[in-house]
Amino acid sequence: MRKLVVLAAALTLSAPGLAAQRAHQYEIGAFGSYTRYDPAFGLAKKVGGGARFGYFVADAVGLEGEVLFQPSYPVPGTSSTLEPIIGSASLVVNLLSGVRNVFYVLGGYSRLDFGNTAPYKFTDNAAHAAVGDRIASRARGPRPRRVAGTERRARQQRRTERRAGVPRVGPE
């Protein structure tokens, strides 16, 4: 376990973040969900929605919080309804990053609150963990500009350097 922690720390400290993910920046988003409860609860499968808020403490470390709202469920055998709310807080560590993606691990705390309608008058507390890859739809940052004739001039310069006997290092 100790080796794993040391490896994660080394990768975290050496991994650069994406251009959009730098220290002291916020990340705000909305999401949809499909929830299926254990059949013992007697609750139907439903679609819901929520919001996520993240803050990057450092280039590779962030804090996230999210809340999921679901439509009301009829309580079996009564005329009452319940509206469960799921909330969570996570520590996110970006391990490896590329131009269009970031491989990350996260861990944190989740709380499911069913409200105060019997027999669902309780909350459920749990720890959670995840491994994932955030994939950007396009690379961020300015697009490189192509100047007409630039590549041809570079080839001519390489030929001239070879003829003059200047040693060349790097790809052709």
Secondary structure, DSSP 8 states (H G I E B T S, - for coil): -HHHHHHHHHHHHH----TT--TT-EEEEEEEEEE---GGG----EEEEEEEEEEESSSSEEEEEEEEE---EE-TTSS-EE--EEEEEEEEEEEEE-SSEEEEEEEEEEEEE--S-TT---EEEEEEEEEEEEE-SS--S------TTHHHHHHHHHHHHHHHT----S--
